[in-house]
Amino acid sequence: MAGKAELVDRVAELTGYPKTQVAMTYDLLFELMSEALAEDDKVTVPNFGTFQVTARPARAGRNPATGEAITISASKSVRFKVSKNLKEAL
């Protein structure tokens, strides 16, 4: 089970809810998580893990093709920390 279609099919099968309703719920869940992360909030999913925005400062780098020194811009990234329960299950 790897993608949205497989997850939606499986949840619909287990719950008896229509696939369209499950798909809308799936989309809404990830939309809400994205909105929270865009506001620099932490998103914790119990027994799964935590998503958190981290900032990367600007830094010096090199163009590998020319060797020219460049400045790599500051950026934000999402980090995921696996929960203890999921780590133990793996």
N, CA, C and O atoms as a CHARMM CRD file, in Angstrom:
* protein
*
  360
    1    1 MET  N      0.85400  -1.16600   0.00000 PROA 1      0.00000
    2    1 MET  CA     0.00000   0.00000   0.00000 PROA 1      0.00000
    3    1 MET  C      0.90200   1.23100   0.00000 PROA 1      0.00000
    4    1 MET  O      1.62400   1.47900   0.96600 PROA 1      0.00000
    5    2 ALA  N      0.85900   1.99700  -1.08400 PROA 2      0.00000
    6    2 ALA  CA     1.80700   3.09500  -1.17100 PROA 2      0.00000
    7    2 ALA  C      1.17500   4.43600  -1.50200 PROA 2      0.00000
    8    2 ALA  O      1.69900   5.46500  -1.07500 PROA 2      0.00000
    9    3 GLY  N      0.10100   4.47500  -2.22600 PROA 3      0.00000
   10    3 GLY  CA    -0.42200   5.75200  -2.68800 PROA 3      0.00000
   11    3 GLY  C     -1.81800   6.04800  -2.17700 PROA 3      0.00000
   12    3 GLY  O     -2.42200   5.27600  -1.43200 PROA 3      0.00000
   13    4 LYS  N     -2.30000   7.19600  -2.61000 PROA 4      0.00000
   14    4 LYS  CA    -3.62000   7.65800  -2.18200 PROA 4      0.00000
   15    4 LYS  C     -4.71200   6.66000  -2.55300 PROA 4      0.00000
   16    4 LYS  O     -5.56000   6.33600  -1.72100 PROA 4      0.00000
   17    5 ALA  N     -4.70300   6.17700  -3.77700 PROA 5      0.00000
   18    5 ALA  CA    -5.75800   5.26900  -4.23400 PROA 5      0.00000
   19    5 ALA  C     -5.82500   4.01800  -3.37100 PROA 5      0.00000
   20    5 ALA  O     -6.91100   3.56600  -3.00500 PROA 5      0.00000
   21    6 GLU  N     -4.66400   3.46000  -3.04700 PROA 6      0.00000
   22    6 GLU  CA    -4.64200   2.25000  -2.22700 PROA 6      0.00000
   23    6 GLU  C     -5.14900   2.53200  -0.81800 PROA 6      0.00000
   24    6 GLU  O     -5.90300   1.73800  -0.25400 PROA 6      0.00000
   25    7 LEU  N     -4.73400   3.66700  -0.24900 PROA 7      0.00000
   26    7 LEU  CA    -5.19600   4.02900   1.09400 PROA 7      0.00000
   27    7 LEU  C     -6.70500   4.26600   1.11500 PROA 7      0.00000
   28    7 LEU  O     -7.40000   3.78900   2.01300 PROA 7      0.00000
   29    8 VAL  N     -7.20700   4.99900   0.13000 PROA 8      0.00000
   30    8 VAL  CA    -8.64100   5.28100   0.05400 PROA 8      0.00000
   31    8 VAL  C     -9.41800   3.98600  -0.09900 PROA 8      0.00000
   32    8 VAL  O    -10.42500   3.79000   0.58200 PROA 8      0.00000
   33    9 ASP  N     -8.97500   3.10100  -0.97600 PROA 9      0.00000
   34    9 ASP  CA    -9.65400   1.81800  -1.17400 PROA 9      0.00000
   35    9 ASP  C     -9.70700   1.01400   0.11700 PROA 9      0.00000
   36    9 ASP  O    -10.74900   0.46100   0.46900 PROA 9      0.00000
   37   10 ARG  N     -8.59700   0.95200   0.80900 PROA 10     0.00000
   38   10 ARG  CA    -8.50700   0.13700   2.03500 PROA 10     0.00000
   39   10 ARG  C     -9.38200   0.71200   3.15500 PROA 10     0.00000
   40   10 ARG  O    -10.07800  -0.03200   3.84600 PROA 10     0.00000
   41   11 VAL  N     -9.34400   2.04600   3.33300 PROA 11     0.00000
   42   11 VAL  CA   -10.17400   2.66900   4.37100 PROA 11     0.00000
   43   11 VAL  C    -11.65400   2.47800   4.04500 PROA 11     0.00000
   44   11 VAL  O    -12.45000   2.18400   4.93600 PROA 11     0.00000
   45   12 ALA  N    -12.02500   2.64200   2.78200 PROA 12     0.00000
   46   12 ALA  CA   -13.42100   2.44100   2.37400 PROA 12     0.00000
   47   12 ALA  C    -13.85100   1.00300   2.62500 PROA 12     0.00000
   48   12 ALA  O    -14.96900   0.74800   3.07100 PROA 12     0.00000
   49   13 GLU  N    -12.96800   0.08100   2.33900 PROA 13     0.00000
   50   13 GLU  CA   -13.25800  -1.34000   2.55200 PROA 13     0.00000
   51   13 GLU  C    -13.45000  -1.65000   4.03600 PROA 13     0.00000
   52   13 GLU  O    -14.36900  -2.38100   4.40600 PROA 13     0.00000
   53   14 LEU  N    -12.58000  -1.09400   4.88900 PROA 14     0.00000
   54   14 LEU  CA   -12.63900  -1.38600   6.31700 PROA 14     0.00000
   55   14 LEU  C    -13.78000  -0.67900   7.03900 PROA 14     0.00000
   56   14 LEU  O    -14.31300  -1.20100   8.01900 PROA 14     0.00000
   57   15 THR  N    -14.15900   0.51000   6.56000 PROA 15     0.00000
   58   15 THR  CA   -15.18500   1.29000   7.25600 PROA 15     0.00000
   59   15 THR  C    -16.56900   1.18000   6.63800 PROA 15     0.00000
   60   15 THR  O    -17.57100   1.40800   7.31600 PROA 15     0.00000
   61   16 GLY  N    -16.63300   0.83500   5.37400 PROA 16     0.00000
   62   16 GLY  CA   -17.91900   0.78500   4.69100 PROA 16     0.00000
   63   16 GLY  C    -18.36400   2.14500   4.16700 PROA 16     0.00000
   64   16 GLY  O    -19.45400   2.26100   3.60800 PROA 16     0.00000
   65   17 TYR  N    -17.53200   3.18500   4.34100 PROA 17     0.00000
   66   17 TYR  CA   -17.85900   4.51000   3.81500 PROA 17     0.00000
   67   17 TYR  C    -17.60200   4.53600   2.31400 PROA 17     0.00000
   68   17 TYR  O    -16.75300   3.79300   1.82300 PROA 17     0.00000
   69   18 PRO  N    -18.32000   5.37900   1.57700 PROA 18     0.00000
   70   18 PRO  CA   -18.08300   5.48700   0.13000 PROA 18     0.00000
   71   18 PRO  C    -16.67500   6.02700  -0.15100 PROA 18     0.00000
   72   18 PRO  O    -16.14600   6.85200   0.59500 PROA 18     0.00000
   73   19 LYS  N    -16.09200   5.54200  -1.23700 PROA 19     0.00000
   74   19 LYS  CA   -14.73500   5.96100  -1.59700 PROA 19     0.00000
   75   19 LYS  C    -14.64000   7.47100  -1.80100 PROA 19     0.00000
   76   19 LYS  O    -13.62300   8.08000  -1.46700 PROA 19     0.00000
   77   20 THR  N    -15.69700   8.07600  -2.34800 PROA 20     0.00000
   78   20 THR  CA   -15.66400   9.52400  -2.57300 PROA 20     0.00000
   79   20 THR  C    -15.55800  10.27700  -1.25000 PROA 20     0.00000
   80   20 THR  O    -14.84000  11.27300  -1.16100 PROA 20     0.00000
   81   21 GLN  N    -16.26100   9.81500  -0.23100 PROA 21     0.00000
   82   21 GLN  CA   -16.21100  10.46600   1.07800 PROA 21     0.00000
   83   21 GLN  C    -14.84300  10.25900   1.72800 PROA 21     0.00000
   84   21 GLN  O    -14.30100  11.17800   2.34200 PROA 21     0.00000
   85   22 VAL  N    -14.29300   9.07300   1.59500 PROA 22     0.00000
   86   22 VAL  CA   -12.96500   8.78700   2.14900 PROA 22     0.00000
   87   22 VAL  C    -11.91900   9.63700   1.43200 PROA 22     0.00000
   88   22 VAL  O    -11.02300  10.17800   2.08100 PROA 22     0.00000
   89   23 ALA  N    -12.01100   9.76600   0.11400 PROA 23     0.00000
   90   23 ALA  CA   -11.05000  10.56200  -0.65600 PROA 23     0.00000
   91   23 ALA  C    -11.13000  12.03100  -0.26300 PROA 23     0.00000
   92   23 ALA  O    -10.09900  12.69300  -0.14900 PROA 23     0.00000
   93   24 MET  N    -12.34400  12.55700  -0.05200 PROA 24     0.00000
   94   24 MET  CA   -12.49100  13.94800   0.37000 PROA 24     0.00000
   95   24 MET  C    -11.88600  14.15000   1.75400 PROA 24     0.00000
   96   24 MET  O    -11.24800  15.17300   2.00400 PROA 24     0.00000
   97   25 THR  N    -12.07500  13.19800   2.64900 PROA 25     0.00000
   98   25 THR  CA   -11.50400  13.27900   3.98900 PROA 25     0.00000
   99   25 THR  C     -9.98400  13.24100   3.92200 PROA 25     0.00000
  100   25 THR  O     -9.31400  14.00700   4.61500 PROA 25     0.00000
  101   26 TYR  N     -9.44000  12.36600   3.10100 PROA 26     0.00000
  102   26 TYR  CA    -7.98800  12.25700   2.90100 PROA 26     0.00000
  103   26 TYR  C     -7.42400  13.59800   2.43300 PROA 26     0.00000
  104   26 TYR  O     -6.44300  14.09600   2.98600 PROA 26     0.00000
  105   27 ASP  N     -8.06000  14.18300   1.39700 PROA 27     0.00000
  106   27 ASP  CA    -7.59800  15.46100   0.85600 PROA 27     0.00000
  107   27 ASP  C     -7.66400  16.55800   1.91400 PROA 27     0.00000
  108   27 ASP  O     -6.73300  17.35400   2.03700 PROA 27     0.00000
  109   28 LEU  N     -8.75000  16.60700   2.67500 PROA 28     0.00000
  110   28 LEU  CA    -8.92100  17.62100   3.69900 PROA 28     0.00000
  111   28 LEU  C     -7.88600  17.47000   4.80700 PROA 28     0.00000
  112   28 LEU  O     -7.34600  18.46500   5.28900 PROA 28     0.00000
  113   29 LEU  N     -7.60800  16.25200   5.20900 PROA 29     0.00000
  114   29 LEU  CA    -6.61800  15.99900   6.25300 PROA 29     0.00000
  115   29 LEU  C     -5.25300  16.57700   5.85700 PROA 29     0.00000
  116   29 LEU  O     -4.62600  17.28500   6.64500 PROA 29     0.00000
  117   30 PHE  N     -4.80600  16.28000   4.66200 PROA 30     0.00000
  118   30 PHE  CA    -3.49400  16.75300   4.23200 PROA 30     0.00000
  119   30 PHE  C     -3.49500  18.24500   3.92100 PROA 30     0.00000
  120   30 PHE  O     -2.46000  18.89900   4.05200 PROA 30     0.00000
  121   31 GLU  N     -4.62500  18.78800   3.51600 PROA 31     0.00000
  122   31 GLU  CA    -4.73000  20.22700   3.33000 PROA 31     0.00000
  123   31 GLU  C     -4.59000  20.95100   4.66800 PROA 31     0.00000
  124   31 GLU  O     -3.88200  21.95300   4.76200 PROA 31     0.00000
  125   32 LEU  N     -5.26100  20.44700   5.69800 PROA 32     0.00000
  126   32 LEU  CA    -5.16400  21.04300   7.03200 PROA 32     0.00000
  127   32 LEU  C     -3.75100  20.91900   7.60300 PROA 32     0.00000
  128   32 LEU  O     -3.25200  21.84700   8.24000 PROA 32     0.00000
  129   33 MET  N     -3.11900  19.78800   7.37700 PROA 33     0.00000
  130   33 MET  CA    -1.74000  19.61800   7.83500 PROA 33     0.00000
  131   33 MET  C     -0.82000  20.60300   7.12100 PROA 33     0.00000
  132   33 MET  O      0.05900  21.19100   7.75100 PROA 33     0.00000
  133   34 SER  N     -1.00600  20.78900   5.83300 PROA 34     0.00000
  134   34 SER  CA    -0.19200  21.72800   5.05500 PROA 34     0.00000
  135   34 SER  C     -0.38600  23.15600   5.54400 PROA 34     0.00000
  136   34 SER  O      0.57900  23.91200   5.66000 PROA 34     0.00000
  137   35 GLU  N     -1.64100  23.53300   5.83500 PROA 35     0.00000
  138   35 GLU  CA    -1.91500  24.87500   6.34500 PROA 35     0.00000
  139   35 GLU  C     -1.22000  25.09800   7.68300 PROA 35     0.00000
  140   35 GLU  O     -0.62900  26.15400   7.91200 PROA 35     0.00000
  141   36 ALA  N     -1.29000  24.10800   8.56200 PROA 36     0.00000
  142   36 ALA  CA    -0.65100  24.23500   9.87100 PROA 36     0.00000
  143   36 ALA  C      0.85700  24.37800   9.72100 PROA 36     0.00000
  144   36 ALA  O      1.46300  25.21400  10.39100 PROA 36     0.00000
  145   37 LEU  N      1.46700  23.58800   8.86400 PROA 37     0.00000
  146   37 LEU  CA     2.91100  23.66800   8.65400 PROA 37     0.00000
  147   37 LEU  C      3.29800  24.99900   8.01300 PROA 37     0.00000
  148   37 LEU  O      4.35900  25.54200   8.31900 PROA 37     0.00000
  149   38 ALA  N      2.45700  25.53000   7.13100 PROA 38     0.00000
  150   38 ALA  CA     2.73200  26.82100   6.49600 PROA 38     0.00000
  151   38 ALA  C      2.74500  27.94100   7.53400 PROA 38     0.00000
  152   38 ALA  O      3.39800  28.96500   7.33300 PROA 38     0.00000
  153   39 GLU  N      2.03000  27.75300   8.63500 PROA 39     0.00000
  154   39 GLU  CA     2.00800  28.73100   9.72500 PROA 39     0.00000
  155   39 GLU  C      3.06200  28.40200  10.78600 PROA 39     0.00000
  156   39 GLU  O      3.01800  28.94900  11.88800 PROA 39     0.00000
  157   40 ASP  N      3.99200  27.52800  10.46900 PROA 40     0.00000
  158   40 ASP  CA     5.07900  27.10500  11.36500 PROA 40     0.00000
  159   40 ASP  C      4.58400  26.36800  12.60600 PROA 40     0.00000
  160   40 ASP  O      5.27400  26.33800  13.62500 PROA 40     0.00000
  161   41 ASP  N      3.39800  25.77600  12.52800 PROA 41     0.00000
  162   41 ASP  CA     2.90100  24.93800  13.62100 PROA 41     0.00000
  163   41 ASP  C      3.47800  23.54100  13.49200 PROA 41     0.00000
  164   41 ASP  O      3.86700  23.11100  12.40600 PROA 41     0.00000
  165   42 LYS  N      3.52800  22.84600  14.60800 PROA 42     0.00000
  166   42 LYS  CA     3.96300  21.45300  14.62000 PROA 42     0.00000
  167   42 LYS  C      2.71600  20.57700  14.47500 PROA 42     0.00000
  168   42 LYS  O      1.68700  20.85900  15.08900 PROA 42     0.00000
  169   43 VAL  N      2.80300  19.51900  13.66700 PROA 43     0.00000
  170   43 VAL  CA     1.67700  18.59600  13.48700 PROA 43     0.00000
  171   43 VAL  C      2.09000  17.24500  14.05800 PROA 43     0.00000
  172   43 VAL  O      3.02500  16.60900  13.57100 PROA 43     0.00000
  173   44 THR  N      1.37900  16.81800  15.09600 PROA 44     0.00000
  174   44 THR  CA     1.68000  15.54700  15.73900 PROA 44     0.00000
  175   44 THR  C      0.56100  14.55600  15.45300 PROA 44     0.00000
  176   44 THR  O     -0.61000  14.84800  15.69400 PROA 44     0.00000
  177   45 VAL  N      0.91900  13.39200  14.94200 PROA 45     0.00000
  178   45 VAL  CA    -0.03200  12.31100  14.69600 PROA 45     0.00000
  179   45 VAL  C      0.30500  11.22200  15.71200 PROA 45     0.00000
  180   45 VAL  O      1.32800  10.54900  15.58100 PROA 45     0.00000
  181   46 PRO  N     -0.54600  11.04400  16.72300 PROA 46     0.00000
  182   46 PRO  CA    -0.23900  10.07300  17.77800 PROA 46     0.00000
  183   46 PRO  C      0.06200   8.68000  17.21100 PROA 46     0.00000
  184   46 PRO  O     -0.59100   8.21900  16.27500 PROA 46     0.00000
  185   47 ASN  N      1.04400   8.03900  17.78900 PROA 47     0.00000
  186   47 ASN  CA     1.49600   6.69800  17.40500 PROA 47     0.00000
  187   47 ASN  C      2.07300   6.62800  15.99400 PROA 47     0.00000
  188   47 ASN  O      2.29700   5.53700  15.47100 PROA 47     0.00000
  189   48 PHE  N      2.31700   7.78900  15.37200 PROA 48     0.00000
  190   48 PHE  CA     2.91900   7.81000  14.03600 PROA 48     0.00000
  191   48 PHE  C      4.16400   8.68100  14.02700 PROA 48     0.00000
  192   48 PHE  O      5.25900   8.20100  13.73300 PROA 48     0.00000
  193   49 GLY  N      4.00000   9.97400  14.35100 PROA 49     0.00000
  194   49 GLY  CA     5.15200  10.85400  14.38000 PROA 49     0.00000
  195   49 GLY  C      4.77600  12.31500  14.36200 PROA 49     0.00000
  196   49 GLY  O      3.60300  12.67100  14.46800 PROA 49     0.00000
  197   50 THR  N      5.79600  13.17000  14.22600 PROA 50     0.00000
  198   50 THR  CA     5.61200  14.61200  14.26900 PROA 50     0.00000
  199   50 THR  C      6.25600  15.25600  13.04800 PROA 50     0.00000
  200   50 THR  O      7.38900  14.94400  12.68200 PROA 50     0.00000
  201   51 PHE  N      5.50300  16.16400  12.42800 PROA 51     0.00000
  202   51 PHE  CA     5.99500  16.95800  11.31400 PROA 51     0.00000
  203   51 PHE  C      6.27000  18.35500  11.84700 PROA 51     0.00000
  204   51 PHE  O      5.43300  18.92400  12.54700 PROA 51     0.00000
  205   52 GLN  N      7.43800  18.91700  11.52500 PROA 52     0.00000
  206   52 GLN  CA     7.79200  20.23100  12.02300 PROA 52     0.00000
  207   52 GLN  C      8.62000  20.97200  10.97800 PROA 52     0.00000
  208   52 GLN  O      9.46400  20.38300  10.30200 PROA 52     0.00000
  209   53 VAL  N      8.36500  22.27400  10.85900 PROA 53     0.00000
  210   53 VAL  CA     9.10900  23.11000   9.92000 PROA 53     0.00000
  211   53 VAL  C     10.43200  23.51400  10.55800 PROA 53     0.00000
  212   53 VAL  O     10.47300  23.92400  11.71800 PROA 53     0.00000
  213   54 THR  N     11.50600  23.39400   9.79300 PROA 54     0.00000
  214   54 THR  CA    12.81800  23.83400  10.25600 PROA 54     0.00000
  215   54 THR  C     13.39400  24.81200   9.22600 PROA 54     0.00000
  216   54 THR  O     13.13400  24.69700   8.02800 PROA 54     0.00000
  217   55 ALA  N     14.16400  25.75600   9.70600 PROA 55     0.00000
  218   55 ALA  CA    14.77900  26.75400   8.83100 PROA 55     0.00000
  219   55 ALA  C     16.23200  26.37700   8.56800 PROA 55     0.00000
  220   55 ALA  O     16.95400  25.94700   9.46800 PROA 55     0.00000
  221   56 ARG  N     16.63800  26.54700   7.33200 PROA 56     0.00000
  222   56 ARG  CA    18.03500  26.33900   6.95500 PROA 56     0.00000
  223   56 ARG  C     18.62700  27.70900   6.64300 PROA 56     0.00000
  224   56 ARG  O     18.08000  28.42700   5.80600 PROA 56     0.00000
  225   57 PRO  N     19.70800  28.08900   7.27800 PROA 57     0.00000
  226   57 PRO  CA    20.29200  29.41100   7.00400 PROA 57     0.00000
  227   57 PRO  C     20.98000  29.43700   5.64100 PROA 57     0.00000
  228   57 PRO  O     21.30400  28.39300   5.07400 PROA 57     0.00000
  229   58 ALA  N     21.19400  30.63700   5.13100 PROA 58     0.00000
  230   58 ALA  CA    21.95300  30.79500   3.89100 PROA 58     0.00000
  231   58 ALA  C     23.38700  30.32400   4.14900 PROA 58     0.00000
  232   58 ALA  O     23.90400  30.44300   5.25900 PROA 58     0.00000
  233   59 ARG  N     24.00500  29.79900   3.11900 PROA 59     0.00000
  234   59 ARG  CA    25.36700  29.29600   3.30200 PROA 59     0.00000
  235   59 ARG  C     26.13800  29.38200   1.98400 PROA 59     0.00000
  236   59 ARG  O     25.55500  29.53500   0.91100 PROA 59     0.00000
  237   60 ALA  N     27.43900  29.28200   2.09400 PROA 60     0.00000
  238   60 ALA  CA    28.30000  29.32200   0.91300 PROA 60     0.00000
  239   60 ALA  C     28.39300  27.92200   0.31600 PROA 60     0.00000
  240   60 ALA  O     28.38600  26.92700   1.04100 PROA 60     0.00000
  241   61 GLY  N     28.48000  27.85600  -0.99800 PROA 61     0.00000
  242   61 GLY  CA    28.61800  26.57700  -1.68000 PROA 61     0.00000
  243   61 GLY  C     29.43300  26.75900  -2.95100 PROA 61     0.00000
  244   61 GLY  O     29.94300  27.84600  -3.22200 PROA 61     0.00000
  245   62 ARG  N     29.55000  25.69500  -3.72200 PROA 62     0.00000
  246   62 ARG  CA    30.29400  25.74300  -4.98800 PROA 62     0.00000
  247   62 ARG  C     29.47400  25.10200  -6.08700 PROA 62     0.00000
  248   62 ARG  O     28.78800  24.10300  -5.87000 PROA 62     0.00000
  249   63 ASN  N     29.55300  25.68500  -7.26200 PROA 63     0.00000
  250   63 ASN  CA    28.95100  25.09200  -8.44600 PROA 63     0.00000
  251   63 ASN  C     29.84600  23.91200  -8.83200 PROA 63     0.00000
  252   63 ASN  O     31.01500  24.11900  -9.15700 PROA 63     0.00000
  253   64 PRO  N     29.32200  22.67000  -8.80600 PROA 64     0.00000
  254   64 PRO  CA    30.18300  21.52100  -9.08100 PROA 64     0.00000
  255   64 PRO  C     30.72300  21.49100 -10.51400 PROA 64     0.00000
  256   64 PRO  O     31.76600  20.88700 -10.76300 PROA 64     0.00000
  257   65 ALA  N     30.03500  22.12800 -11.45000 PROA 65     0.00000
  258   65 ALA  CA    30.48700  22.10800 -12.83600 PROA 65     0.00000
  259   65 ALA  C     31.64300  23.07500 -13.07200 PROA 65     0.00000
  260   65 ALA  O     32.57600  22.76200 -13.81200 PROA 65     0.00000
  261   66 THR  N     31.58100  24.25500 -12.44000 PROA 66     0.00000
  262   66 THR  CA    32.59400  25.27500 -12.70900 PROA 66     0.00000
  263   66 THR  C     33.52800  25.53900 -11.54000 PROA 66     0.00000
  264   66 THR  O     34.60100  26.11500 -11.71900 PROA 66     0.00000
  265   67 GLY  N     33.12700  25.11900 -10.34100 PROA 67     0.00000
  266   67 GLY  CA    33.92800  25.39000  -9.15400 PROA 67     0.00000
  267   67 GLY  C     33.72500  26.79400  -8.61400 PROA 67     0.00000
  268   67 GLY  O     34.35700  27.18400  -7.63300 PROA 67     0.00000
  269   68 GLU  N     32.84100  27.55700  -9.25600 PROA 68     0.00000
  270   68 GLU  CA    32.56300  28.92900  -8.84600 PROA 68     0.00000
  271   68 GLU  C     31.86800  28.96800  -7.48600 PROA 68     0.00000
  272   68 GLU  O     30.97300  28.16400  -7.22500 PROA 68     0.00000
  273   69 ALA  N     32.26800  29.89000  -6.62400 PROA 69     0.00000
  274   69 ALA  CA    31.63300  30.05700  -5.31600 PROA 69     0.00000
  275   69 ALA  C     30.25700  30.68000  -5.50600 PROA 69     0.00000
  276   69 ALA  O     30.10100  31.63800  -6.26500 PROA 69     0.00000
  277   70 ILE  N     29.26300  30.13600  -4.81700 PROA 70     0.00000
  278   70 ILE  CA    27.89900  30.65800  -4.88700 PROA 70     0.00000
  279   70 ILE  C     27.32800  30.74300  -3.48000 PROA 70     0.00000
  280   70 ILE  O     27.84600  30.13600  -2.54300 PROA 70     0.00000
  281   71 THR  N     26.25700  31.50300  -3.35200 PROA 71     0.00000
  282   71 THR  CA    25.54400  31.58600  -2.07900 PROA 71     0.00000
  283   71 THR  C     24.25200  30.79400  -2.21900 PROA 71     0.00000
  284   71 THR  O     23.45900  31.04800  -3.12600 PROA 71     0.00000
  285   72 ILE  N     24.04300  29.85400  -1.34000 PROA 72     0.00000
  286   72 ILE  CA    22.82000  29.05400  -1.32700 PROA 72     0.00000
  287   72 ILE  C     21.84000  29.76400  -0.40200 PROA 72     0.00000
  288   72 ILE  O     22.14100  29.99000   0.77000 PROA 72     0.00000
  289   73 SER  N     20.67800  30.11200  -0.92000 PROA 73     0.00000
  290   73 SER  CA    19.68600  30.88400  -0.17600 PROA 73     0.00000
  291   73 SER  C     19.16200  30.14000   1.04400 PROA 73     0.00000
  292   73 SER  O     19.18400  28.91000   1.09700 PROA 73     0.00000
  293   74 ALA  N     18.69200  30.90300   2.02000 PROA 74     0.00000
  294   74 ALA  CA    18.02500  30.32400   3.18500 PROA 74     0.00000
  295   74 ALA  C     16.72800  29.68500   2.71300 PROA 74     0.00000
  296   74 ALA  O     16.11900  30.14500   1.74700 PROA 74     0.00000
  297   75 SER  N     16.30600  28.63100   3.39100 PROA 75     0.00000
  298   75 SER  CA    15.07100  27.95000   3.00800 PROA 75     0.00000
  299   75 SER  C     14.44300  27.27800   4.22400 PROA 75     0.00000
  300   75 SER  O     15.05200  27.16700   5.28800 PROA 75     0.00000
  301   76 LYS  N     13.21400  26.83900   4.02800 PROA 76     0.00000
  302   76 LYS  CA    12.51200  26.09100   5.06400 PROA 76     0.00000
  303   76 LYS  C     12.26800  24.68400   4.54800 PROA 76     0.00000
  304   76 LYS  O     12.14200  24.45700   3.34400 PROA 76     0.00000
  305   77 SER  N     12.20300  23.74700   5.48100 PROA 77     0.00000
  306   77 SER  CA    11.98100  22.35700   5.12900 PROA 77     0.00000
  307   77 SER  C     11.10900  21.71500   6.19700 PROA 77     0.00000
  308   77 SER  O     11.04100  22.20100   7.32600 PROA 77     0.00000
  309   78 VAL  N     10.44800  20.63300   5.84500 PROA 78     0.00000
  310   78 VAL  CA     9.63900  19.89900   6.81700 PROA 78     0.00000
  311   78 VAL  C     10.42400  18.67500   7.25800 PROA 78     0.00000
  312   78 VAL  O     10.91100  17.90100   6.43400 PROA 78     0.00000
  313   79 ARG  N     10.53700  18.51400   8.55300 PROA 79     0.00000
  314   79 ARG  CA    11.20700  17.34800   9.13300 PROA 79     0.00000
  315   79 ARG  C     10.16700  16.44100   9.74400 PROA 79     0.00000
  316   79 ARG  O      9.14500  16.90700  10.24700 PROA 79     0.00000
  317   80 PHE  N     10.42200  15.14900   9.70200 PROA 80     0.00000
  318   80 PHE  CA     9.52800  14.16500  10.31300 PROA 80     0.00000
  319   80 PHE  C     10.30200  13.38900  11.35600 PROA 80     0.00000
  320   80 PHE  O     11.38200  12.86400  11.08800 PROA 80     0.00000
  321   81 LYS  N      9.73800  13.32400  12.54600 PROA 81     0.00000
  322   81 LYS  CA    10.33100  12.52600  13.62000 PROA 81     0.00000
  323   81 LYS  C      9.36600  11.39400  13.93500 PROA 81     0.00000
  324   81 LYS  O      8.22800  11.62900  14.34000 PROA 81     0.00000
  325   82 VAL  N      9.82200  10.18700  13.74900 PROA 82     0.00000
  326   82 VAL  CA     8.98000   9.00400  13.95200 PROA 82     0.00000
  327   82 VAL  C      8.68600   8.82900  15.44300 PROA 82     0.00000
  328   82 VAL  O      9.53500   9.10700  16.29000 PROA 82     0.00000
  329   83 SER  N      7.46000   8.35900  15.75300 PROA 83     0.00000
  330   83 SER  CA     7.08300   8.13900  17.15400 PROA 83     0.00000
  331   83 SER  C      7.74500   6.88400  17.68700 PROA 83     0.00000
  332   83 SER  O      8.17100   6.01400  16.92700 PROA 83     0.00000
  333   84 LYS  N      7.82300   6.80800  18.98100 PROA 84     0.00000
  334   84 LYS  CA     8.42600   5.64000  19.64300 PROA 84     0.00000
  335   84 LYS  C      7.66300   4.36600  19.27200 PROA 84     0.00000
  336   84 LYS  O      8.27800   3.33700  18.99300 PROA 84     0.00000
  337   85 ASN  N      6.33700   4.42600  19.26900 PROA 85     0.00000
  338   85 ASN  CA     5.52900   3.24600  18.95000 PROA 85     0.00000
  339   85 ASN  C      5.77600   2.75300  17.52400 PROA 85     0.00000
  340   85 ASN  O      5.89800   1.54900  17.30000 PROA 85     0.00000
  341   86 LEU  N      5.84900   3.65500  16.57800 PROA 86     0.00000
  342   86 LEU  CA     6.10000   3.25300  15.18900 PROA 86     0.00000
  343   86 LEU  C      7.50900   2.71900  15.04400 PROA 86     0.00000
  344   86 LEU  O      7.73000   1.73600  14.33600 PROA 86     0.00000
  345   87 LYS  N      8.47000   3.35500  15.70400 PROA 87     0.00000
  346   87 LYS  CA     9.85300   2.89600  15.63400 PROA 87     0.00000
  347   87 LYS  C      9.97100   1.47300  16.15100 PROA 87     0.00000
  348   87 LYS  O     10.67300   0.65000  15.56300 PROA 87     0.00000
  349   88 GLU  N      9.28200   1.18100  17.25500 PROA 88     0.00000
  350   88 GLU  CA     9.31100  -0.16900  17.82300 PROA 88     0.00000
  351   88 GLU  C      8.62500  -1.18100  16.90800 PROA 88     0.00000
  352   88 GLU  O      9.04300  -2.33700  16.83500 PROA 88     0.00000
  353   89 ALA  N      7.56900  -0.74700  16.20700 PROA 89     0.00000
  354   89 ALA  CA     6.85000  -1.64300  15.29600 PROA 89     0.00000
  355   89 ALA  C      7.69200  -2.00900  14.08100 PROA 89     0.00000
  356   89 ALA  O      7.50100  -3.06800  13.48400 PROA 89     0.00000
  357   90 LEU  N      8.62300  -1.13200  13.71500 PROA 90     0.00000
  358   90 LEU  CA     9.47800  -1.38900  12.55600 PROA 90     0.00000
  359   90 LEU  C     10.57100  -2.36600  12.94200 PROA 90     0.00000
  360   90 LEU  O     11.40500  -2.71900  12.10800 PROA 90     0.00000
